[in-house]
Amino acid sequence: MSESRGSAAMNALVWTGPSEAVVQQVPRPVPAADEVLIEVAYCGICGSELSGYLGHNALRKPPLVMGHEFSGEIVAVGPDVATGTPALAVGSRVTVDPMIYDGTCSQCRAGKQHLCLNRQLIGASRPGAFAQLVAAPAHMVFPLPSDMSLRIGALSEPTACAVRAVSLMGDVRGRDILIVGAGAIGLLTYQVLRHRGAAQVFIADTNPARLANVEALGALILNPREVDVVSHVLDATGGEGVAVSMDAVGKAVTRAQCVAATVRGGRVVLSGLHEESSIMPVADIIRKEQVIQAAFCYTPVNVRDAMDLLDRGVVSAGDWVIDAPLADGAMWFDRLVGDPGPVAKVLLVP
């Protein structure tokens, strides 16, 4: 990888169209005055990128270098970084909040930087980290704790998604929760919920291997191919339903399951993006006076909290996280949208 520092080109996994990606030589990024250049160590494949890979995500247009869950080492800094962000320097081990905000709009001033009116996502609005090098604005870059590995650091972004989702659930202590989807977000959200004192946490998924991952962590597992998820949850909660449900898949059927399994006056958190749009049981939502809460990404505070949870081992990575060379990226995209087995998170290594 070090050879890329002195050359005009680098290797990157380029998404060229629906279900097509190939490693190509692309121009090496040049950091702007307020940016840093990062040599990528690990970059995770996100569920939203799977829908993008299939051509189902409106945020992403080919050809594109995706990748926004990453860690690495700073190899160059723009001339304004030393004064604007003095904690960052060549050699710093870092992760990045990839949802770039301007800091000046009404949303940013209200502390909702993730809803910035001019936000740009690394790996969607601009080239991402499925590459040897990536440029990022210095104000979006977080130095890793001294004892945190680059591998764990790459999980900061998806963990921040889980932290954000749980924060939107309100006080979960002693409350029953349903998560539909045992992928990375489901696994990470469960660990945050356990830390926050939730009572029964049910996790539903059709993949037995992924269910084994969450069962090992202590969750109550449900396979929709074997049991009726809604009936089981209602029976286990005295007929009332869970206080909060979370759809971490994003299909019409999973969104409907969450509505049906949630108590009257309860909260349904939607984070899955598999389908851009779907029918929702609106009449049931109205009659039950449920709150439908979207959970898109995270604030800078959520990122810091996620890094703290990872650093303290409150949230951890198990065998469900694997490493793979960037050259195998297309194969892993295909496997993740097909039959991933127990794998919930793939970290590509340039």
VEXKEKOL-451747 format. One line per 3 residues: number of its first residue (from 1); for each residue x, y, z of N, C-alpha, C. Coordinates in pm, whole numbers. Layout:
BEGIN
NUM) X,Y,Z,X,Y,Z,X,Y,Z; ...
END
This chain:
BEGIN
1) 82,-120,0,0,0,0,86,125,0; 203,118,59,286,236,72,325,293,-63; 329,211,-168,366,260,-300,266,364,-351
4) 141,356,-305,38,448,-353,66,591,-309; 148,608,-202,173,742,-151,248,827,-253; 330,765,-335,411,842,-427,366,834,-571
7) 255,770,-596,207,754,-734,83,838,-756; 46,854,-883,-70,935,-917,-199,854,-918; -189,723,-902,-308,637,-907,-306,539,-790
10) -421,478,-766,-434,380,-657,-540,279,-696; -545,169,-623,-648,69,-644,-774,107,-568; -889,83,-629,-1018,107,-565,-1119,7,-619
13) -1215,-28,-537,-1326,-112,-580,-1434,-19,-634; -1456,-23,-764,-1548,69,-830,-1679,-3,-861; -1788,52,-811,-1921,0,-846,-1958,60,-981
16) -1976,-26,-1080,-1997,20,-1217,-2141,8,-1264; -2225,-59,-1189,-2365,-76,-1226,-2428,-184,-1141; -2559,-208,-1153,-2626,-308,-1070,-2554,-442,-1069
19) -2516,-484,-948,-2449,-612,-924,-2315,-625,-994; -2249,-513,-1019,-2118,-516,-1084,-2021,-424,-1011; -1905,-478,-973,-1799,-400,-911,-1666,-463,-948
22) -1565,-380,-969,-1436,-429,-1012,-1326,-340,-954; -1214,-401,-922,-1099,-323,-874,-1033,-257,-995; -1017,-127,-987,-957,-49,-1096,-853,46,-1040
25) -768,95,-1129,-679,205,-1095,-755,336,-1114; -760,418,-1009,-828,546,-1015,-732,654,-965; -760,780,-997,-671,887,-951,-663,892,-798
28) -544,913,-750,-523,929,-606,-587,1061,-561; -665,1060,-452,-729,1185,-408,-627,1285,-358; -657,1412,-379,-573,1521,-331,-653,1597,-225
31) -607,1601,-100,-685,1667,4,-691,1818,-16; -810,1875,9,-825,2019,6,-755,2081,126; -755,2213,133,-680,2282,239,-724,2240,378
34) -853,2209,396,-905,2173,528,-931,2023,541; -866,1943,457,-887,1798,457,-759,1723,492; -778,1597,526,-665,1506,546,-676,1391,448
37) -564,1331,417,-561,1213,332,-532,1092,420; -617,990,411,-609,874,499,-576,749,419; -475,677,464,-446,545,409,-540,447,479
40) -629,387,402,-736,304,460,-679,172,512; -716,138,634,-676,9,692,-788,-93,677; -911,-52,714,-1028,-139,705,-1147,-54,663
43) -1234,-112,580,-1359,-44,544,-1471,-147,537; -1574,-129,619,-1684,-223,625,-1785,-205,514; -1848,-315,474,-1958,-310,378,-2087,-288,456
46) -2156,-179,426,-2280,-142,496,-2401,-201,424; -2507,-226,500,-2630,-276,441,-2687,-182,336; -2673,-50,358,-2723,44,259,-2646,33,128
49) -2519,-10,137,-2439,-28,16,-2479,-154,-59; -2538,-250,11,-2587,-368,-58,-2704,-331,-148; -2796,-248,-98,-2906,-204,-184,-2852,-115,-296
52) -2748,-35,-265,-2684,44,-369,-2621,-43,-476; -2554,-147,-433,-2490,-241,-525,-2591,-303,-622; -2711,-329,-571,-2817,-387,-655,-2886,-282,-742
55) -2853,-154,-719,-2916,-47,-795,-3046,1,-737; -3069,-24,-606,-3195,9,-542,-3188,131,-453; -3076,201,-452,-3056,311,-359,-3035,440,-435
58) -3125,536,-414,-3122,659,-492,-3003,748,-460; -2938,728,-346,-2824,813,-310,-2700,783,-393; -2692,664,-451,-2569,619,-515,-2588,602,-666
61) -2498,662,-743,-2502,654,-888,-2366,602,-939; -2365,500,-1026,-2239,451,-1079,-2184,543,-1187; -2054,538,-1213,-1952,464,-1139,-1918,534,-1008
64) -1893,455,-905,-1874,512,-773,-1783,422,-689; -1694,484,-614,-1620,415,-509,-1699,434,-381; -1765,329,-336,-1843,335,-212,-1749,316,-92
67) -1808,303,26,-1731,278,147,-1729,397,241; -1796,382,357,-1800,492,454,-1776,447,598; -1755,319,622,-1727,269,757,-1579,232,762
70) -1494,323,802,-1351,293,784,-1261,352,892; -1142,300,893,-1035,351,980,-907,351,900; -808,423,949,-680,426,879,-583,521,944
73) -479,554,871,-373,641,921,-359,762,829; -348,879,889,-332,1001,810,-192,1001,747; -189,1025,615,-61,1028,543,-30,1165,486
76) -128,1257,487,-104,1393,441,-214,1482,498; -182,1609,518,-281,1704,570,-279,1830,484; -394,1893,468,-402,2019,397,-340,2131,479
79) -308,2243,416,-237,2350,485,-314,2415,599; -448,2404,601,-526,2467,707,-549,2376,827; -511,2250,816,-542,2153,921,-464,2181,1048
82) -340,2219,1035,-255,2241,1153,-312,2345,1247; -376,2449,1191,-435,2552,1275,-579,2522,1311; -655,2465,1218,-796,2438,1243,-821,2314,1327
85) -742,2209,1308,-759,2082,1380,-621,2030,1420; -557,2093,1517,-419,2060,1550,-397,1919,1604; -504,1852,1648,-489,1716,1701,-460,1615,1591
88) -481,1655,1466,-460,1565,1353,-326,1594,1289; -251,1488,1263,-119,1503,1201,-86,1375,1126; 12,1382,1040,58,1263,971,96,1157,1074
91) 45,1037,1054,69,928,1148,-44,903,1246; -139,998,1255,-253,979,1345,-340,862,1299; -379,777,1393,-470,667,1366,-612,718,1389
94) -699,704,1289,-828,773,1295,-943,689,1240; -1063,734,1274,-1184,694,1204,-1254,823,1163; -1364,809,1088,-1427,927,1029,-1579,918,1041
97) -1640,1031,1076,-1784,1046,1060,-1805,1082,914; -1860,992,832,-1865,1016,688,-1979,1106,642; -2071,1142,733,-2183,1228,695,-2140,1373,712
100) -2080,1427,610,-2018,1559,617,-2125,1668,633; -2107,1754,733,-2200,1864,756,-2126,1997,745; -2202,2104,716,-2137,2234,696,-2119,2312,826
103) -2195,2280,931,-2181,2346,1059,-2247,2482,1068; -2312,2528,961,-2368,2663,961,-2518,2667,939; -2577,2561,885,-2721,2564,853,-2804,2554,981
106) -2935,2569,969,-3023,2567,1085,-3019,2435,1159; -3008,2321,1086,-3001,2191,1150,-2871,2176,1230; -2762,2218,1171,-2633,2209,1242,-2635,2295,1367
109) -2689,2416,1356,-2693,2506,1472,-2781,2449,1583; -2874,2362,1547,-2962,2298,1646,-2901,2170,1702; -2777,2139,1665,-2713,2018,1714,-2751,1893,1637
112) -2814,1909,1521,-2856,1796,1438,-2772,1794,1310; -2641,1781,1330,-2550,1789,1217,-2577,1681,1113; -2628,1567,1157,-2655,1457,1064,-2770,1489,969
115) -2849,1592,1002,-2959,1635,917,-2925,1764,843; -2798,1793,834,-2749,1913,767,-2816,1931,631; -2855,2053,602,-2924,2082,476,-2832,2064,356
118) -2701,2062,381,-2604,2048,272,-2513,1927,293; -2566,1824,360,-2484,1709,395,-2437,1634,270; -2320,1573,284,-2263,1489,180,-2208,1363,246
121) -2238,1248,189,-2191,1122,244,-2069,1073,168; -1960,1051,240,-1844,989,178,-1886,850,128; -1853,819,4,-1894,693,-54,-2025,699,-128
124) -2083,820,-134,-2207,840,-211,-2197,973,-286; -2186,1082,-210,-2173,1214,-272,-2033,1239,-325; -1936,1166,-272,-1796,1180,-312,-1728,1045,-294
127) -1609,1025,-352,-1545,893,-345,-1524,845,-202; -1545,715,-184,-1536,656,-52,-1410,577,-26; -1417,489,73,-1300,425,130,-1280,280,87
130) -1352,232,-15,-1316,104,-74,-1199,130,-169; -1091,177,-111,-975,222,-187,-855,227,-95; -739,246,-154,-618,257,-73,-613,387,5
133) -669,493,-54,-664,625,7,-799,692,-4; -831,777,94,-955,854,90,-928,989,156; -987,1094,100,-977,1227,159,-1102,1256,240
136) -1085,1327,352,-1198,1361,437,-1175,1497,503; -1281,1576,521,-1266,1703,593,-1215,1679,734; -1123,1761,778,-1060,1738,908,-1161,1741,1023
139) -1266,1824,1011,-1360,1833,1123,-1447,1709,1136; -1439,1616,1040,-1515,1491,1047,-1429,1375,1095; -1305,1400,1130,-1208,1295,1161,-1189,1285,1312
142) -1190,1161,1364,-1177,1135,1507,-1052,1051,1534; -957,1100,1612,-844,1015,1651,-892,897,1734; -835,780,1711,-871,662,1788,-805,664,1925
145) -870,606,2026,-803,589,2154,-673,511,2136; -576,537,2219,-442,481,2199,-440,329,2199; -532,266,2274,-532,121,2283,-636,54,2192
148) -702,132,2105,-801,75,2014,-736,38,1883; -761,-84,1837,-705,-128,1710,-776,-61,1594; -709,-53,1481,-770,2,1361,-890,-83,1319
151) -883,-212,1344,-993,-301,1307,-1119,-266,1385; -1107,-250,1516,-1221,-213,1597,-1265,-70,1564; -1169,16,1535,-1203,153,1500,-1294,163,1379
154) -1282,68,1286,-1366,69,1167,-1513,40,1199; -1540,-10,1319,-1678,-38,1360,-1743,82,1427; -1672,194,1436,-1727,312,1504,-1854,362,1435
157) -1852,367,1302,-1968,421,1230,-2093,334,1248; -2089,204,1223,-2212,126,1245,-2254,124,1392; -2158,127,1483,-2194,133,1625,-2264,264,1657
160) -2220,372,1593,-2287,502,1612,-2431,496,1563; -2456,422,1455,-2594,402,1408,-2678,336,1517; -2620,235,1582,-2692,165,1689,-2715,256,1809
163) -2614,334,1844,-2628,427,1956,-2740,528,1927; -2741,579,1805,-2845,674,1766,-2983,611,1774; -2998,491,1719,-3128,424,1719,-3180,404,1861
166) -3093,360,1951,-3135,337,2089,-3170,469,2157; -3096,575,2127,-3127,705,2187,-3265,753,2147; -3310,715,2028,-3442,756,1979,-3555,670,2036
169) -3520,563,2106,-3620,476,2168,-3668,528,2303; -3599,629,2357,-3634,678,2489,-3570,592,2597; -3627,593,2715,-3574,514,2826,-3614,368,2806
172) -3515,283,2778,-3544,143,2749,-3527,53,2871; -3484,109,2982,-3458,26,3101,-3585,-48,3143; -3573,-181,3153,-3684,-263,3196,-3794,-281,3094
175) -3771,-239,2970,-3876,-247,2868,-3844,-357,2767; -3948,-416,2711,-3933,-522,2611,-3916,-459,2472; -3825,-518,2393,-3790,-461,2263,-3789,-573,2159
178) -3830,-540,2037,-3816,-631,1922,-3727,-566,1818; -3627,-642,1772,-3545,-601,1659,-3568,-700,1546; -3605,-651,1429,-3619,-738,1312,-3495,-717,1226
181) -3415,-822,1217,-3290,-815,1142,-3171,-841,1231; -3099,-952,1207,-2984,-990,1288,-2853,-964,1215; -2854,-861,1131,-2730,-818,1068,-2647,-737,1165
184) -2549,-665,1113,-2457,-591,1199,-2530,-489,1285; -2623,-413,1227,-2695,-312,1305,-2779,-377,1414; -2844,-488,1382,-2920,-559,1484,-2832,-608,1597
187) -2718,-665,1565,-2624,-715,1666,-2570,-603,1753; -2533,-493,1690,-2478,-380,1766,-2585,-313,1850; -2705,-299,1794,-2815,-238,1870,-2850,-322,1991
190) -2850,-453,1976,-2878,-539,2090,-2778,-516,2202; -2651,-504,2168,-2549,-484,2271,-2566,-349,2342; -2605,-246,2268,-2631,-116,2331,-2754,-125,2421
193) -2858,-193,2374,-2980,-210,2455,-2951,-287,2583; -2871,-390,2573,-2834,-467,2692,-2762,-378,2793; -2673,-294,2742,-2600,-202,2829,-2694,-101,2894
196) -2798,-61,2823,-2891,40,2875,-3000,-21,2962; -2998,-152,2984,-3088,-214,3080,-3222,-259,3026; -3234,-284,2895,-3359,-335,2840,-3392,-471,2900
199) -3519,-505,2902,-3563,-633,2958,-3551,-741,2851; -3665,-796,2805,-3660,-896,2699,-3630,-827,2566; -3532,-881,2495,-3503,-830,2361,-3516,-946,2264
202) -3616,-939,2177,-3639,-1040,2074,-3570,-995,1946; -3506,-1088,1877,-3446,-1057,1747,-3495,-1160,1646; -3553,-1110,1538,-3608,-1198,1434,-3522,-1190,1309
205) -3500,-1306,1247,-3425,-1313,1122,-3451,-1450,1060; -3442,-1456,928,-3463,-1584,859,-3333,-1663,843; -3221,-1606,883,-3091,-1671,869,-3053,-1737,1002
208) -3058,-1871,1010,-3028,-1939,1136,-2887,-1911,1188; -2791,-1898,1097,-2653,-1872,1141,-2642,-1736,1207; -2709,-1636,1151,-2705,-1503,1214,-2781,-1504,1346
211) -2890,-1578,1354,-2962,-1589,1480,-2874,-1652,1588; -2790,-1746,1549,-2697,-1806,1645,-2602,-1702,1703; -2564,-1604,1621,-2477,-1497,1670,-2542,-1421,1785
214) -2669,-1380,1766,-2734,-1300,1869,-2778,-1386,1987; -2809,-1512,1963,-2844,-1600,2075,-2725,-1616,2168; -2605,-1622,2111,-2484,-1633,2192,-2465,-1510,2279
217) -2518,-1395,2235,-2507,-1272,2313,-2617,-1261,2419; -2720,-1348,2409,-2825,-1349,2510,-2962,-1304,2463; -2978,-1276,2335,-3108,-1231,2284,-3203,-1350,2269
220) -3332,-1320,2263,-3435,-1420,2239,-3462,-1424,2089; -3431,-1536,2026,-3432,-1542,1880,-3565,-1595,1825; -3601,-1541,1707,-3724,-1582,1638,-3694,-1597,1490
223) -3726,-1712,1435,-3711,-1735,1292,-3849,-1733,1228; -3880,-1632,1145,-4015,-1622,1084,-4053,-1742,1000; -3953,-1823,960,-3984,-1944,883,-4031,-2058,973
226) -4015,-2039,1104,-4051,-2145,1198,-4164,-2104,1294; -4171,-1974,1324,-4274,-1926,1417,-4336,-1798,1360; -4455,-1767,1408,-4517,-1640,1375,-4460,-1536,1472
229) -4381,-1446,1420,-4309,-1351,1505,-4405,-1269,1589; -4506,-1215,1527,-4599,-1127,1599,-4671,-1203,1709; -4724,-1321,1677,-4795,-1400,1778,-4705,-1437,1894
232) -4581,-1474,1863,-4487,-1512,1968,-4459,-1394,2060; -4435,-1277,2002,-4405,-1159,2083,-4525,-1120,2169; -4644,-1125,2110,-4764,-1092,2187,-4783,-1189,2302
235) -4765,-1317,2279,-4780,-1417,2385,-4679,-1393,2497; -4556,-1356,2459,-4450,-1338,2558,-4462,-1207,2635; -4551,-1119,2589,-4567,-988,2656,-4709,-969,2709
238) -4774,-1080,2739,-4908,-1072,2797,-5012,-1015,2703; -4989,-1029,2572,-5084,-984,2473,-5072,-837,2435; -4983,-764,2501,-4972,-620,2475,-4876,-586,2362
241) -4766,-656,2351,-4663,-623,2254,-4546,-554,2320; -4441,-535,2245,-4321,-471,2298,-4341,-320,2305; -4263,-257,2392,-4271,-111,2405,-4213,-43,2282
244) -4108,-103,2227,-4041,-46,2110,-4003,-160,2017; -4021,-137,1887,-3970,-230,1787,-3880,-154,1691; -3789,-227,1630,-3697,-165,1535,-3685,-254,1412
247) -3711,-195,1297,-3692,-267,1172,-3555,-233,1117; -3465,-330,1122,-3329,-311,1071,-3311,-381,937; -3422,-412,869,-3419,-476,738,-3465,-376,631
250) -3590,-337,639,-3641,-239,546,-3726,-296,434; -3810,-393,465,-3905,-448,369,-4046,-423,420; -4143,-432,328,-4282,-410,369,-4323,-507,479
253) -4282,-634,466,-4324,-734,563,-4261,-710,699; -4134,-667,703,-4068,-646,832,-4119,-519,899; -4149,-418,820,-4206,-295,877,-4344,-324,936
256) -4422,-406,866,-4555,-441,916,-4546,-526,1042; -4448,-617,1049,-4430,-698,1169,-4405,-610,1291; -4323,-508,1272,-4292,-419,1384,-4416,-346,1434
259) -4498,-296,1342,-4620,-227,1382,-4712,-322,1459; -4728,-444,1408,-4820,-540,1470,-4772,-588,1606; -4640,-592,1626,-4585,-646,1751,-4565,-541,1858
262) -4596,-415,1828,-4570,-306,1922,-4697,-264,1994; -4683,-233,2120,-4795,-199,2208,-4866,-71,2159; -4988,-54,2199,-5059,71,2172,-4984,186,2240
265) -4965,292,2164,-4889,405,2217,-4739,383,2215; -4695,270,2157,-4552,239,2153,-4481,307,2037; -4356,269,2020,-4270,336,1922,-4214,233,1825
268) -4218,266,1696,-4160,182,1591,-4045,261,1528; -3924,207,1537,-3806,273,1482,-3770,207,1350; -3762,287,1245,-3731,237,1112,-3589,277,1075
271) -3503,177,1052,-3366,207,1010,-3325,132,884; -3393,22,854,-3358,-57,736,-3394,13,607; -3308,0,508,-3326,71,381,-3334,-23,261
274) -3372,-149,284,-3371,-245,174,-3464,-200,61; -3584,-158,97,-3679,-107,-1,-3694,43,16; -3678,117,-95,-3689,263,-88,-3828,306,-42
277) -3930,231,-82,-4067,262,-39,-4143,132,-25; -4246,135,61,-4328,15,80,-4461,56,142; -4558,-34,132,-4687,-13,196,-4670,-28,347
280) -4731,62,423,-4731,53,569,-4876,39,618; -4899,-37,726,-5035,-52,780,-5077,73,857; -5106,178,783,-5129,309,843,-5251,309,936
283) -5356,240,897,-5476,237,982,-5444,180,1120; -5364,73,1124,-5325,15,1253,-5241,113,1333; -5150,182,1265,-5065,280,1334,-5151,389,1397
286) -5250,437,1322,-5337,544,1373,-5420,494,1490; -5481,377,1472,-5569,325,1579,-5491,294,1707; -5366,260,1693,-5283,229,1811,-5205,351,1858
289) -5219,464,1790,-5147,586,1824,-4998,560,1846; -4940,487,1754,-4797,458,1762,-4715,573,1706; -4595,585,1757,-4499,683,1706,-4407,612,1608
292) -4400,661,1486,-4308,606,1388,-4185,696,1385; -4072,639,1421,-3948,715,1435,-3844,665,1336; -3796,754,1250,-3687,719,1160,-3554,732,1232
295) -3460,645,1197,-3323,651,1250,-3228,637,1132; -3173,748,1087,-3092,745,966,-2944,725,995; -2885,815,1072,-2742,797,1101,-2711,841,1242
298) -2636,951,1265,-2581,978,1397,-2527,1120,1402; -2519,1173,1523,-2456,1302,1545,-2310,1279,1586; -2228,1384,1588,-2091,1367,1639,-2087,1312,1781
301) -2184,1351,1863,-2190,1297,2000,-2212,1146,1997; -2299,1098,1908,-2321,953,1895,-2195,881,1854; -2115,941,1765,-1989,879,1723,-1894,867,1841
304) -1883,972,1919,-1794,967,2036,-1841,863,2136; -1973,856,2158,-2028,755,2250,-2000,614,2198; -2013,595,2068,-1986,464,2009,-1840,424,2028
307) -1750,517,2005,-1608,488,2025,-1579,453,2170; -1646,520,2262,-1628,489,2405,-1677,349,2438; -1794,310,2385,-1847,177,2410,-1756,69,2354
310) -1701,93,2235,-1608,-2,2176,-1478,-8,2255; -1430,107,2299,-1304,113,2373,-1314,40,2506; -1431,48,2570,-1451,-18,2699,-1495,-163,2687
313) -1519,-208,2564,-1560,-346,2543,-1707,-371,2573; -1785,-265,2593,-1929,-281,2614,-1993,-336,2487; -1947,-287,2374,-1986,-340,2243,-1862,-406,2184
316) -1879,-527,2135,-1763,-600,2083,-1797,-668,1951; -1693,-707,1882,-1707,-780,1755,-1679,-928,1781; -1761,-1011,1725,-1741,-1155,1738,-1701,-1216,1606
319) -1725,-1346,1592,-1691,-1416,1468,-1775,-1369,1350; -1878,-1290,1378,-1964,-1240,1272,-1898,-1128,1192; -1783,-1080,1238,-1704,-981,1164,-1584,-1051,1104
322) -1565,-1038,972,-1450,-1100,908,-1377,-997,823; -1249,-1026,797,-1167,-943,709,-1154,-1011,574; -1144,-929,468,-1126,-983,333,-1049,-881,251
325) -968,-927,157,-895,-832,72,-990,-756,-19; -952,-634,-51,-1033,-550,-139,-1061,-619,-272; -966,-698,-319,-982,-769,-447,-1101,-864,-445
328) -1141,-910,-324,-1255,-1001,-312,-1385,-926,-283; -1383,-794,-297,-1500,-714,-260,-1625,-751,-336; -1617,-766,-468,-1736,-799,-547,-1795,-933,-505
331) -1709,-1029,-477,-1755,-1161,-433,-1832,-1148,-302; -1781,-1064,-210,-1849,-1050,-81,-1980,-972,-93; -1986,-877,-183,-2114,-811,-207,-2217,-913,-253
334) -2178,-999,-348,-2270,-1101,-397,-2313,-1197,-287; -2218,-1235,-203,-2250,-1329,-96,-2342,-1265,8; -2316,-1139,41,-2396,-1072,143,-2540,-1051,98
337) -2562,-1029,-31,-2699,-1013,-79,-2764,-1148,-108; -2685,-1255,-106,-2737,-1388,-131,-2747,-1469,-3; -2643,-1548,26,-2642,-1633,144,-2516,-1604,225
340) -2521,-1507,319,-2401,-1468,393,-2362,-1565,503; -2450,-1663,534,-2419,-1750,646,-2411,-1669,775; -2316,-1698,863,-2308,-1626,990,-2245,-1487,979
343) -2192,-1453,863,-2120,-1327,847,-2219,-1210,844; -2198,-1112,932,-2282,-994,935,-2206,-867,896; -2075,-871,904,-1996,-754,869,-1866,-799,803
346) -1840,-746,683,-1715,-773,612,-1634,-646,610; -1510,-654,660,-1417,-542,656,-1320,-565,543; -1328,-483,439,-1238,-496,326,-1105,-428,359
349) -996,-494,321,-862,-448,350,-792,-416,218; -764,-288,188,-697,-254,60,-558,-314,49
END
